[in-house]
């Protein structure tokens, strides 16, 4: 279920609510003192690529796949 951030205009308090979108629309219509606050979604970032996180064992698997694919294979490692 999505989480929405709303602001109480009278107290300037921010609250996160967890509900379906249809319920959230009803919440905003029934509570005019609240307005929706749009925020950027949280993202996950890292310094390592997926291939590097997999380790040297994954490189061994890729080499075996390339060796077994035949001489006309266009697999590049």
mmCIF file of the N, C-alpha and C atoms, coordinates in Angstrom:
data_MODEL
# 
_entry.id   MODEL 
# 
loop_
_atom_site.group_PDB 
_atom_site.id 
_atom_site.type_symbol 
_atom_site.label_atom_id 
_atom_site.label_alt_id 
_atom_site.label_comp_id 
_atom_site.label_asym_id 
_atom_site.label_entity_id 
_atom_site.label_seq_id 
_atom_site.pdbx_PDB_ins_code 
_atom_site.Cartn_x 
_atom_site.Cartn_y 
_atom_site.Cartn_z 
_atom_site.occupancy 
_atom_site.B_iso_or_equiv 
_atom_site.pdbx_formal_charge 
_atom_site.auth_seq_id 
_atom_site.auth_comp_id 
_atom_site.auth_asym_id 
_atom_site.auth_atom_id 
_atom_site.pdbx_PDB_model_num 
ATOM 1   N N  . UNK A 1 1  ? 0.840   -1.172  0.000   1.00 0.00 ? 1  UNK A N  1 
ATOM 2   C CA . UNK A 1 1  ? 0.000   0.000   0.000   1.00 0.00 ? 1  UNK A CA 1 
ATOM 3   C C  . UNK A 1 1  ? 0.889   1.240   0.000   1.00 0.00 ? 1  UNK A C  1 
ATOM 4   N N  . UNK A 1 2  ? 0.520   2.251   -0.754  1.00 0.00 ? 2  UNK A N  1 
ATOM 5   C CA . UNK A 1 2  ? 1.356   3.444   -0.813  1.00 0.00 ? 2  UNK A CA 1 
ATOM 6   C C  . UNK A 1 2  ? 1.296   4.281   0.461   1.00 0.00 ? 2  UNK A C  1 
ATOM 7   N N  . UNK A 1 3  ? 2.355   5.015   0.681   1.00 0.00 ? 3  UNK A N  1 
ATOM 8   C CA . UNK A 1 3  ? 2.444   5.926   1.817   1.00 0.00 ? 3  UNK A CA 1 
ATOM 9   C C  . UNK A 1 3  ? 2.415   7.347   1.267   1.00 0.00 ? 3  UNK A C  1 
ATOM 10  N N  . UNK A 1 4  ? 1.522   8.165   1.800   1.00 0.00 ? 4  UNK A N  1 
ATOM 11  C CA . UNK A 1 4  ? 1.375   9.549   1.363   1.00 0.00 ? 4  UNK A CA 1 
ATOM 12  C C  . UNK A 1 4  ? 1.779   10.471  2.508   1.00 0.00 ? 4  UNK A C  1 
ATOM 13  N N  . UNK A 1 5  ? 2.420   11.577  2.177   1.00 0.00 ? 5  UNK A N  1 
ATOM 14  C CA . UNK A 1 5  ? 2.772   12.582  3.173   1.00 0.00 ? 5  UNK A CA 1 
ATOM 15  C C  . UNK A 1 5  ? 1.783   13.726  3.044   1.00 0.00 ? 5  UNK A C  1 
ATOM 16  N N  . UNK A 1 6  ? 1.190   14.100  4.182   1.00 0.00 ? 6  UNK A N  1 
ATOM 17  C CA . UNK A 1 6  ? 0.240   15.211  4.208   1.00 0.00 ? 6  UNK A CA 1 
ATOM 18  C C  . UNK A 1 6  ? 0.699   16.228  5.246   1.00 0.00 ? 6  UNK A C  1 
ATOM 19  N N  . UNK A 1 7  ? 0.268   17.456  5.042   1.00 0.00 ? 7  UNK A N  1 
ATOM 20  C CA . UNK A 1 7  ? 0.620   18.543  5.947   1.00 0.00 ? 7  UNK A CA 1 
ATOM 21  C C  . UNK A 1 7  ? -0.643  19.137  6.526   1.00 0.00 ? 7  UNK A C  1 
ATOM 22  N N  . UNK A 1 8  ? -0.671  19.279  7.827   1.00 0.00 ? 8  UNK A N  1 
ATOM 23  C CA . UNK A 1 8  ? -1.766  19.966  8.499   1.00 0.00 ? 8  UNK A CA 1 
ATOM 24  C C  . UNK A 1 8  ? -1.468  21.455  8.407   1.00 0.00 ? 8  UNK A C  1 
ATOM 25  N N  . UNK A 1 9  ? -2.303  22.189  7.676   1.00 0.00 ? 9  UNK A N  1 
ATOM 26  C CA . UNK A 1 9  ? -2.043  23.606  7.420   1.00 0.00 ? 9  UNK A CA 1 
ATOM 27  C C  . UNK A 1 9  ? -2.127  24.468  8.672   1.00 0.00 ? 9  UNK A C  1 
ATOM 28  N N  . UNK A 1 10 ? -2.923  24.082  9.643   1.00 0.00 ? 10 UNK A N  1 
ATOM 29  C CA . UNK A 1 10 ? -3.061  24.911  10.842  1.00 0.00 ? 10 UNK A CA 1 
ATOM 30  C C  . UNK A 1 10 ? -1.900  24.715  11.814  1.00 0.00 ? 10 UNK A C  1 
ATOM 31  N N  . UNK A 1 11 ? -1.395  23.489  11.936  1.00 0.00 ? 11 UNK A N  1 
ATOM 32  C CA . UNK A 1 11 ? -0.297  23.224  12.873  1.00 0.00 ? 11 UNK A CA 1 
ATOM 33  C C  . UNK A 1 11 ? 1.052   23.071  12.174  1.00 0.00 ? 11 UNK A C  1 
ATOM 34  N N  . UNK A 1 12 ? 1.062   23.043  10.845  1.00 0.00 ? 12 UNK A N  1 
ATOM 35  C CA . UNK A 1 12 ? 2.255   22.838  10.035  1.00 0.00 ? 12 UNK A CA 1 
ATOM 36  C C  . UNK A 1 12 ? 2.970   21.522  10.377  1.00 0.00 ? 12 UNK A C  1 
ATOM 37  N N  . UNK A 1 13 ? 2.193   20.549  10.806  1.00 0.00 ? 13 UNK A N  1 
ATOM 38  C CA . UNK A 1 13 ? 2.725   19.227  11.133  1.00 0.00 ? 13 UNK A CA 1 
ATOM 39  C C  . UNK A 1 13 ? 2.630   18.324  9.900   1.00 0.00 ? 13 UNK A C  1 
ATOM 40  N N  . UNK A 1 14 ? 3.665   17.511  9.675   1.00 0.00 ? 14 UNK A N  1 
ATOM 41  C CA . UNK A 1 14 ? 3.684   16.566  8.567   1.00 0.00 ? 14 UNK A CA 1 
ATOM 42  C C  . UNK A 1 14 ? 3.376   15.174  9.093   1.00 0.00 ? 14 UNK A C  1 
ATOM 43  N N  . UNK A 1 15 ? 2.514   14.464  8.378   1.00 0.00 ? 15 UNK A N  1 
ATOM 44  C CA . UNK A 1 15 ? 2.094   13.129  8.793   1.00 0.00 ? 15 UNK A CA 1 
ATOM 45  C C  . UNK A 1 15 ? 2.148   12.220  7.571   1.00 0.00 ? 15 UNK A C  1 
ATOM 46  N N  . UNK A 1 16 ? 2.580   10.984  7.772   1.00 0.00 ? 16 UNK A N  1 
ATOM 47  C CA . UNK A 1 16 ? 2.553   9.994   6.698   1.00 0.00 ? 16 UNK A CA 1 
ATOM 48  C C  . UNK A 1 16 ? 1.373   9.063   6.932   1.00 0.00 ? 16 UNK A C  1 
ATOM 49  N N  . UNK A 1 17 ? 0.568   8.865   5.907   1.00 0.00 ? 17 UNK A N  1 
ATOM 50  C CA . UNK A 1 17 ? -0.591  7.981   5.999   1.00 0.00 ? 17 UNK A CA 1 
ATOM 51  C C  . UNK A 1 17 ? -0.414  6.850   5.000   1.00 0.00 ? 17 UNK A C  1 
ATOM 52  N N  . UNK A 1 18 ? -0.855  5.678   5.377   1.00 0.00 ? 18 UNK A N  1 
ATOM 53  C CA . UNK A 1 18 ? -0.712  4.477   4.564   1.00 0.00 ? 18 UNK A CA 1 
ATOM 54  C C  . UNK A 1 18 ? -2.103  3.953   4.238   1.00 0.00 ? 18 UNK A C  1 
ATOM 55  N N  . UNK A 1 19 ? -2.530  4.140   2.980   1.00 0.00 ? 19 UNK A N  1 
ATOM 56  C CA . UNK A 1 19 ? -3.874  3.733   2.585   1.00 0.00 ? 19 UNK A CA 1 
ATOM 57  C C  . UNK A 1 19 ? -3.967  3.658   1.072   1.00 0.00 ? 19 UNK A C  1 
ATOM 58  N N  . UNK A 1 20 ? -4.976  2.964   0.546   1.00 0.00 ? 20 UNK A N  1 
ATOM 59  C CA . UNK A 1 20 ? -5.172  2.949   -0.907  1.00 0.00 ? 20 UNK A CA 1 
ATOM 60  C C  . UNK A 1 20 ? -5.488  4.353   -1.426  1.00 0.00 ? 20 UNK A C  1 
ATOM 61  N N  . UNK A 1 21 ? -5.243  4.563   -2.714  1.00 0.00 ? 21 UNK A N  1 
ATOM 62  C CA . UNK A 1 21 ? -5.419  5.890   -3.312  1.00 0.00 ? 21 UNK A CA 1 
ATOM 63  C C  . UNK A 1 21 ? -6.859  6.386   -3.203  1.00 0.00 ? 21 UNK A C  1 
ATOM 64  N N  . UNK A 1 22 ? -7.831  5.508   -3.422  1.00 0.00 ? 22 UNK A N  1 
ATOM 65  C CA . UNK A 1 22 ? -9.242  5.921   -3.329  1.00 0.00 ? 22 UNK A CA 1 
ATOM 66  C C  . UNK A 1 22 ? -9.560  6.420   -1.924  1.00 0.00 ? 22 UNK A C  1 
ATOM 67  N N  . UNK A 1 23 ? -9.065  5.722   -0.900  1.00 0.00 ? 23 UNK A N  1 
ATOM 68  C CA . UNK A 1 23 ? -9.282  6.159   0.487   1.00 0.00 ? 23 UNK A CA 1 
ATOM 69  C C  . UNK A 1 23 ? -8.561  7.479   0.753   1.00 0.00 ? 23 UNK A C  1 
ATOM 70  N N  . UNK A 1 24 ? -7.384  7.637   0.152   1.00 0.00 ? 24 UNK A N  1 
ATOM 71  C CA . UNK A 1 24 ? -6.630  8.870   0.343   1.00 0.00 ? 24 UNK A CA 1 
ATOM 72  C C  . UNK A 1 24 ? -7.365  10.072  -0.249  1.00 0.00 ? 24 UNK A C  1 
ATOM 73  N N  . UNK A 1 25 ? -7.967  9.896   -1.427  1.00 0.00 ? 25 UNK A N  1 
ATOM 74  C CA . UNK A 1 25 ? -8.751  10.986  -2.025  1.00 0.00 ? 25 UNK A CA 1 
ATOM 75  C C  . UNK A 1 25 ? -9.913  11.360  -1.102  1.00 0.00 ? 25 UNK A C  1 
ATOM 76  N N  . UNK A 1 26 ? -10.590 10.358  -0.536  1.00 0.00 ? 26 UNK A N  1 
ATOM 77  C CA . UNK A 1 26 ? -11.693 10.636  0.395   1.00 0.00 ? 26 UNK A CA 1 
ATOM 78  C C  . UNK A 1 26 ? -11.177 11.340  1.646   1.00 0.00 ? 26 UNK A C  1 
ATOM 79  N N  . UNK A 1 27 ? -9.994  10.925  2.119   1.00 0.00 ? 27 UNK A N  1 
ATOM 80  C CA . UNK A 1 27 ? -9.393  11.556  3.290   1.00 0.00 ? 27 UNK A CA 1 
ATOM 81  C C  . UNK A 1 27 ? -9.157  13.042  3.042   1.00 0.00 ? 27 UNK A C  1 
ATOM 82  N N  . UNK A 1 28 ? -8.604  13.375  1.876   1.00 0.00 ? 28 UNK A N  1 
ATOM 83  C CA . UNK A 1 28 ? -8.332  14.786  1.563   1.00 0.00 ? 28 UNK A CA 1 
ATOM 84  C C  . UNK A 1 28 ? -9.618  15.588  1.410   1.00 0.00 ? 28 UNK A C  1 
ATOM 85  N N  . UNK A 1 29 ? -10.659 14.981  0.835   1.00 0.00 ? 29 UNK A N  1 
ATOM 86  C CA . UNK A 1 29 ? -11.933 15.686  0.682   1.00 0.00 ? 29 UNK A CA 1 
ATOM 87  C C  . UNK A 1 29 ? -12.608 15.898  2.033   1.00 0.00 ? 29 UNK A C  1 
ATOM 88  N N  . UNK A 1 30 ? -12.493 14.936  2.933   1.00 0.00 ? 30 UNK A N  1 
ATOM 89  C CA . UNK A 1 30 ? -13.129 15.043  4.246   1.00 0.00 ? 30 UNK A CA 1 
ATOM 90  C C  . UNK A 1 30 ? -12.340 15.855  5.250   1.00 0.00 ? 30 UNK A C  1 
ATOM 91  N N  . UNK A 1 31 ? -11.060 16.132  4.960   1.00 0.00 ? 31 UNK A N  1 
ATOM 92  C CA . UNK A 1 31 ? -10.198 16.869  5.877   1.00 0.00 ? 31 UNK A CA 1 
ATOM 93  C C  . UNK A 1 31 ? -9.516  18.012  5.117   1.00 0.00 ? 31 UNK A C  1 
ATOM 94  N N  . UNK A 1 32 ? -10.226 19.118  4.904   1.00 0.00 ? 32 UNK A N  1 
ATOM 95  C CA . UNK A 1 32 ? -9.655  20.206  4.098   1.00 0.00 ? 32 UNK A CA 1 
ATOM 96  C C  . UNK A 1 32 ? -8.447  20.880  4.744   1.00 0.00 ? 32 UNK A C  1 
ATOM 97  N N  . UNK A 1 33 ? -8.205  20.641  6.025   1.00 0.00 ? 33 UNK A N  1 
ATOM 98  C CA . UNK A 1 33 ? -7.038  21.247  6.675   1.00 0.00 ? 33 UNK A CA 1 
ATOM 99  C C  . UNK A 1 33 ? -5.733  20.551  6.289   1.00 0.00 ? 33 UNK A C  1 
ATOM 100 N N  . UNK A 1 34 ? -5.829  19.396  5.615   1.00 0.00 ? 34 UNK A N  1 
ATOM 101 C CA . UNK A 1 34 ? -4.646  18.659  5.168   1.00 0.00 ? 34 UNK A CA 1 
ATOM 102 C C  . UNK A 1 34 ? -4.441  18.853  3.675   1.00 0.00 ? 34 UNK A C  1 
ATOM 103 N N  . UNK A 1 35 ? -3.175  19.009  3.284   1.00 0.00 ? 35 UNK A N  1 
ATOM 104 C CA . UNK A 1 35 ? -2.816  19.051  1.868   1.00 0.00 ? 35 UNK A CA 1 
ATOM 105 C C  . UNK A 1 35 ? -1.707  18.031  1.629   1.00 0.00 ? 35 UNK A C  1 
ATOM 106 N N  . UNK A 1 36 ? -1.697  17.476  0.432   1.00 0.00 ? 36 UNK A N  1 
ATOM 107 C CA . UNK A 1 36 ? -0.697  16.474  0.092   1.00 0.00 ? 36 UNK A CA 1 
ATOM 108 C C  . UNK A 1 36 ? 0.638   17.158  -0.183  1.00 0.00 ? 36 UNK A C  1 
ATOM 109 N N  . UNK A 1 37 ? 1.697   16.543  0.320   1.00 0.00 ? 37 UNK A N  1 
ATOM 110 C CA . UNK A 1 37 ? 3.055   17.022  0.085   1.00 0.00 ? 37 UNK A CA 1 
ATOM 111 C C  . UNK A 1 37 ? 3.715   16.035  -0.861  1.00 0.00 ? 37 UNK A C  1 
ATOM 112 N N  . UNK A 1 38 ? 4.219   16.526  -1.971  1.00 0.00 ? 38 UNK A N  1 
ATOM 113 C CA . UNK A 1 38 ? 4.881   15.658  -2.943  1.00 0.00 ? 38 UNK A CA 1 
ATOM 114 C C  . UNK A 1 38 ? 6.367   15.599  -2.627  1.00 0.00 ? 38 UNK A C  1 
ATOM 115 N N  . UNK A 1 39 ? 6.870   14.365  -2.523  1.00 0.00 ? 39 UNK A N  1 
ATOM 116 C CA . UNK A 1 39 ? 8.273   14.153  -2.209  1.00 0.00 ? 39 UNK A CA 1 
ATOM 117 C C  . UNK A 1 39 ? 8.872   13.228  -3.259  1.00 0.00 ? 39 UNK A C  1 
ATOM 118 N N  . UNK A 1 40 ? 10.154  13.338  -3.439  1.00 0.00 ? 40 UNK A N  1 
ATOM 119 C CA . UNK A 1 40 ? 10.857  12.426  -4.335  1.00 0.00 ? 40 UNK A CA 1 
ATOM 120 C C  . UNK A 1 40 ? 10.901  11.047  -3.685  1.00 0.00 ? 40 UNK A C  1 
ATOM 121 N N  . UNK A 1 41 ? 10.685  9.995   -4.460  1.00 0.00 ? 41 UNK A N  1 
ATOM 122 C CA . UNK A 1 41 ? 10.763  8.659   -3.882  1.00 0.00 ? 41 UNK A CA 1 
ATOM 123 C C  . UNK A 1 41 ? 12.193  8.322   -3.476  1.00 0.00 ? 41 UNK A C  1 
ATOM 124 N N  . UNK A 1 42 ? 12.306  7.498   -2.472  1.00 0.00 ? 42 UNK A N  1 
ATOM 125 C CA . UNK A 1 42 ? 13.623  7.066   -2.018  1.00 0.00 ? 42 UNK A CA 1 
ATOM 126 C C  . UNK A 1 42 ? 14.240  6.152   -3.068  1.00 0.00 ? 42 UNK A C  1 
ATOM 127 N N  . UNK A 1 43 ? 15.514  6.343   -3.309  1.00 0.00 ? 43 UNK A N  1 
ATOM 128 C CA . UNK A 1 43 ? 16.205  5.502   -4.277  1.00 0.00 ? 43 UNK A CA 1 
ATOM 129 C C  . UNK A 1 43 ? 17.352  4.787   -3.584  1.00 0.00 ? 43 UNK A C  1 
ATOM 130 N N  . UNK A 1 44 ? 17.715  3.690   -4.158  1.00 0.00 ? 44 UNK A N  1 
ATOM 131 C CA . UNK A 1 44 ? 18.826  2.914   -3.627  1.00 0.00 ? 44 UNK A CA 1 
ATOM 132 C C  . UNK A 1 44 ? 19.988  3.072   -4.584  1.00 0.00 ? 44 UNK A C  1 
ATOM 133 N N  . UNK A 1 45 ? 21.118  3.429   -4.062  1.00 0.00 ? 45 UNK A N  1 
ATOM 134 C CA . UNK A 1 45 ? 22.290  3.545   -4.913  1.00 0.00 ? 45 UNK A CA 1 
ATOM 135 C C  . UNK A 1 45 ? 23.461  2.877   -4.213  1.00 0.00 ? 45 UNK A C  1 
ATOM 136 N N  . UNK A 1 46 ? 24.385  2.476   -5.004  1.00 0.00 ? 46 UNK A N  1 
ATOM 137 C CA . UNK A 1 46 ? 25.554  1.836   -4.437  1.00 0.00 ? 46 UNK A CA 1 
ATOM 138 C C  . UNK A 1 46 ? 26.769  2.094   -5.292  1.00 0.00 ? 46 UNK A C  1 
ATOM 139 N N  . UNK A 1 47 ? 27.901  1.708   -4.791  1.00 0.00 ? 47 UNK A N  1 
ATOM 140 C CA . UNK A 1 47 ? 29.144  1.931   -5.513  1.00 0.00 ? 47 UNK A CA 1 
ATOM 141 C C  . UNK A 1 47 ? 29.543  0.728   -6.346  1.00 0.00 ? 47 UNK A C  1 
ATOM 142 N N  . UNK A 1 48 ? 28.926  -0.410  -6.087  1.00 0.00 ? 48 UNK A N  1 
ATOM 143 C CA . UNK A 1 48 ? 29.318  -1.623  -6.784  1.00 0.00 ? 48 UNK A CA 1 
ATOM 144 C C  . UNK A 1 48 ? 28.288  -1.988  -7.846  1.00 0.00 ? 48 UNK A C  1 
ATOM 145 N N  . UNK A 1 49 ? 28.772  -2.479  -8.969  1.00 0.00 ? 49 UNK A N  1 
ATOM 146 C CA . UNK A 1 49 ? 27.874  -2.967  -9.999  1.00 0.00 ? 49 UNK A CA 1 
ATOM 147 C C  . UNK A 1 49 ? 27.371  -4.347  -9.588  1.00 0.00 ? 49 UNK A C  1 
ATOM 148 N N  . UNK A 1 50 ? 26.296  -4.784  -10.214 1.00 0.00 ? 50 UNK A N  1 
ATOM 149 C CA . UNK A 1 50 ? 25.746  -6.107  -9.894  1.00 0.00 ? 50 UNK A CA 1 
ATOM 150 C C  . UNK A 1 50 ? 26.752  -7.201  -10.209 1.00 0.00 ? 50 UNK A C  1 
ATOM 151 N N  . UNK A 1 51 ? 27.500  -7.047  -11.281 1.00 0.00 ? 51 UNK A N  1 
ATOM 152 C CA . UNK A 1 51 ? 28.487  -8.060  -11.651 1.00 0.00 ? 51 UNK A CA 1 
ATOM 153 C C  . UNK A 1 51 ? 29.614  -8.106  -10.623 1.00 0.00 ? 51 UNK A C  1 
ATOM 154 N N  . UNK A 1 52 ? 30.019  -6.984  -10.118 1.00 0.00 ? 52 UNK A N  1 
ATOM 155 C CA . UNK A 1 52 ? 31.080  -6.961  -9.108  1.00 0.00 ? 52 UNK A CA 1 
ATOM 156 C C  . UNK A 1 52 ? 30.589  -7.547  -7.786  1.00 0.00 ? 52 UNK A C  1 
ATOM 157 N N  . UNK A 1 53 ? 29.334  -7.278  -7.429  1.00 0.00 ? 53 UNK A N  1 
ATOM 158 C CA . UNK A 1 53 ? 28.784  -7.838  -6.196  1.00 0.00 ? 53 UNK A CA 1 
ATOM 159 C C  . UNK A 1 53 ? 28.655  -9.354  -6.291  1.00 0.00 ? 53 UNK A C  1 
ATOM 160 N N  . UNK A 1 54 ? 28.448  -9.873  -7.509  1.00 0.00 ? 54 UNK A N  1 
ATOM 161 C CA . UNK A 1 54 ? 28.306  -11.318 -7.681  1.00 0.00 ? 54 UNK A CA 1 
ATOM 162 C C  . UNK A 1 54 ? 29.616  -12.035 -7.407  1.00 0.00 ? 54 UNK A C  1 
ATOM 163 N N  . UNK A 1 55 ? 30.738  -11.395 -7.641  1.00 0.00 ? 55 UNK A N  1 
ATOM 164 C CA . UNK A 1 55 ? 32.025  -11.979 -7.313  1.00 0.00 ? 55 UNK A CA 1 
ATOM 165 C C  . UNK A 1 55 ? 32.623  -12.778 -8.451  1.00 0.00 ? 55 UNK A C  1 
ATOM 166 N N  . UNK A 1 56 ? 33.761  -13.388 -8.153  1.00 0.00 ? 56 UNK A N  1 
ATOM 167 C CA . UNK A 1 56 ? 34.506  -14.116 -9.175  1.00 0.00 ? 56 UNK A CA 1 
ATOM 168 C C  . UNK A 1 56 ? 33.804  -15.405 -9.585  1.00 0.00 ? 56 UNK A C  1 
ATOM 169 N N  . UNK A 1 57 ? 32.978  -15.957 -8.741  1.00 0.00 ? 57 UNK A N  1 
ATOM 170 C CA . UNK A 1 57 ? 32.238  -17.172 -9.083  1.00 0.00 ? 57 UNK A CA 1 
ATOM 171 C C  . UNK A 1 57 ? 31.334  -16.949 -10.289 1.00 0.00 ? 57 UNK A C  1 
ATOM 172 N N  . UNK A 1 58 ? 30.745  -15.765 -10.387 1.00 0.00 ? 58 UNK A N  1 
ATOM 173 C CA . UNK A 1 58 ? 29.881  -15.445 -11.522 1.00 0.00 ? 58 UNK A CA 1 
ATOM 174 C C  . UNK A 1 58 ? 30.698  -15.360 -12.806 1.00 0.00 ? 58 UNK A C  1 
ATOM 175 N N  . UNK A 1 59 ? 31.908  -14.827 -12.727 1.00 0.00 ? 59 UNK A N  1 
ATOM 176 C CA . UNK A 1 59 ? 32.780  -14.775 -13.900 1.00 0.00 ? 59 UNK A CA 1 
ATOM 177 C C  . UNK A 1 59 ? 33.096  -16.182 -14.401 1.00 0.00 ? 59 UNK A C  1 
ATOM 178 N N  . UNK A 1 60 ? 33.297  -17.123 -13.476 1.00 0.00 ? 60 UNK A N  1 
ATOM 179 C CA . UNK A 1 60 ? 33.548  -18.514 -13.863 1.00 0.00 ? 60 UNK A CA 1 
ATOM 180 C C  . UNK A 1 60 ? 32.352  -19.100 -14.605 1.00 0.00 ? 60 UNK A C  1 
ATOM 181 N N  . UNK A 1 61 ? 31.154  -18.811 -14.129 1.00 0.00 ? 61 UNK A N  1 
ATOM 182 C CA . UNK A 1 61 ? 29.936  -19.297 -14.787 1.00 0.00 ? 61 UNK A CA 1 
ATOM 183 C C  . UNK A 1 61 ? 29.836  -18.721 -16.201 1.00 0.00 ? 61 UNK A C  1 
ATOM 184 N N  . UNK A 1 62 ? 30.103  -17.420 -16.354 1.00 0.00 ? 62 UNK A N  1 
ATOM 185 C CA . UNK A 1 62 ? 30.047  -16.790 -17.667 1.00 0.00 ? 62 UNK A CA 1 
ATOM 186 C C  . UNK A 1 62 ? 31.061  -17.406 -18.628 1.00 0.00 ? 62 UNK A C  1 
ATOM 187 N N  . UNK A 1 63 ? 32.259  -17.732 -18.150 1.00 0.00 ? 63 UNK A N  1 
ATOM 188 C CA . UNK A 1 63 ? 33.273  -18.353 -18.995 1.00 0.00 ? 63 UNK A CA 1 
ATOM 189 C C  . UNK A 1 63 ? 32.834  -19.742 -19.452 1.00 0.00 ? 63 UNK A C  1 
ATOM 190 N N  . UNK A 1 64 ? 32.179  -20.495 -18.563 1.00 0.00 ? 64 UNK A N  1 
ATOM 191 C CA . UNK A 1 64 ? 31.679  -21.823 -18.929 1.00 0.00 ? 64 UNK A CA 1 
ATOM 192 C C  . UNK A 1 64 ? 30.569  -21.717 -19.978 1.00 0.00 ? 64 UNK A C  1 
ATOM 193 N N  . UNK A 1 65 ? 29.704  -20.727 -19.838 1.00 0.00 ? 65 UNK A N  1 
ATOM 194 C CA . UNK A 1 65 ? 28.629  -20.517 -20.814 1.00 0.00 ? 65 UNK A CA 1 
ATOM 195 C C  . UNK A 1 65 ? 29.224  -20.191 -22.174 1.00 0.00 ? 65 UNK A C  1 
ATOM 196 N N  . UNK A 1 66 ? 30.220  -19.333 -22.192 1.00 0.00 ? 66 UNK A N  1 
ATOM 197 C CA . UNK A 1 66 ? 30.852  -18.960 -23.458 1.00 0.00 ? 66 UNK A CA 1 
ATOM 198 C C  . UNK A 1 66 ? 31.536  -20.171 -24.092 1.00 0.00 ? 66 UNK A C  1 
ATOM 199 N N  . UNK A 1 67 ? 32.239  -20.982 -23.293 1.00 0.00 ? 67 UNK A N  1 
ATOM 200 C CA . UNK A 1 67 ? 32.940  -22.155 -23.816 1.00 0.00 ? 67 UNK A CA 1 
ATOM 201 C C  . UNK A 1 67 ? 31.966  -23.180 -24.386 1.00 0.00 ? 67 UNK A C  1 
ATOM 202 N N  . UNK A 1 68 ? 30.799  -23.310 -23.779 1.00 0.00 ? 68 UNK A N  1 
ATOM 203 C CA . UNK A 1 68 ? 29.823  -24.312 -24.214 1.00 0.00 ? 68 UNK A CA 1 
ATOM 204 C C  . UNK A 1 68 ? 28.915  -23.815 -25.331 1.00 0.00 ? 68 UNK A C  1 
ATOM 205 N N  . UNK A 1 69 ? 29.030  -22.566 -25.708 1.00 0.00 ? 69 UNK A N  1 
ATOM 206 C CA . UNK A 1 69 ? 28.089  -22.005 -26.683 1.00 0.00 ? 69 UNK A CA 1 
ATOM 207 C C  . UNK A 1 69 ? 28.460  -22.269 -28.140 1.00 0.00 ? 69 UNK A C  1 
ATOM 208 N N  . UNK A 1 70 ? 29.620  -22.801 -28.402 1.00 0.00 ? 70 UNK A N  1 
ATOM 209 C CA . UNK A 1 70 ? 30.014  -23.132 -29.774 1.00 0.00 ? 70 UNK A CA 1 
ATOM 210 C C  . UNK A 1 70 ? 30.956  -22.103 -30.362 1.00 0.00 ? 70 UNK A C  1 
ATOM 211 N N  . UNK A 1 71 ? 31.583  -22.485 -31.486 1.00 0.00 ? 71 UNK A N  1 
ATOM 212 C CA . UNK A 1 71 ? 32.596  -21.606 -32.048 1.00 0.00 ? 71 UNK A CA 1 
ATOM 213 C C  . UNK A 1 71 ? 32.029  -20.386 -32.778 1.00 0.00 ? 71 UNK A C  1 
ATOM 214 N N  . UNK A 1 72 ? 30.776  -20.430 -33.218 1.00 0.00 ? 72 UNK A N  1 
ATOM 215 C CA . UNK A 1 72 ? 30.157  -19.290 -33.908 1.00 0.00 ? 72 UNK A CA 1 
ATOM 216 C C  . UNK A 1 72 ? 29.405  -18.356 -32.952 1.00 0.00 ? 72 UNK A C  1 
ATOM 217 N N  . UNK A 1 73 ? 29.595  -18.547 -31.673 1.00 0.00 ? 73 UNK A N  1 
ATOM 218 C CA . UNK A 1 73 ? 28.905  -17.727 -30.672 1.00 0.00 ? 73 UNK A CA 1 
ATOM 219 C C  . UNK A 1 73 ? 29.404  -16.294 -30.717 1.00 0.00 ? 73 UNK A C  1 
ATOM 220 N N  . UNK A 1 74 ? 28.514  -15.376 -30.431 1.00 0.00 ? 74 UNK A N  1 
ATOM 221 C CA . UNK A 1 74 ? 28.867  -13.964 -30.401 1.00 0.00 ? 74 UNK A CA 1 
ATOM 222 C C  . UNK A 1 74 ? 28.842  -13.424 -28.967 1.00 0.00 ? 74 UNK A C  1 
ATOM 223 N N  . UNK A 1 75 ? 29.021  -14.322 -28.005 1.00 0.00 ? 75 UNK A N  1 
ATOM 224 C CA . UNK A 1 75 ? 29.029  -13.916 -26.595 1.00 0.00 ? 75 UNK A CA 1 
ATOM 225 C C  . UNK A 1 75 ? 30.349  -13.222 -26.296 1.00 0.00 ? 75 UNK A C  1 
ATOM 226 N N  . UNK A 1 76 ? 30.297  -12.035 -25.744 1.00 0.00 ? 76 UNK A N  1 
ATOM 227 C CA . UNK A 1 76 ? 31.494  -11.289 -25.343 1.00 0.00 ? 76 UNK A CA 1 
ATOM 228 C C  . UNK A 1 76 ? 31.513  -11.125 -23.845 1.00 0.00 ? 76 UNK A C  1 
ATOM 229 N N  . UNK A 1 77 ? 32.642  -11.336 -23.250 1.00 0.00 ? 77 UNK A N  1 
ATOM 230 C CA . UNK A 1 77 ? 32.770  -11.143 -21.800 1.00 0.00 ? 77 UNK A CA 1 
ATOM 231 C C  . UNK A 1 77 ? 33.589  -9.921  -21.506 1.00 0.00 ? 77 UNK A C  1 
# 
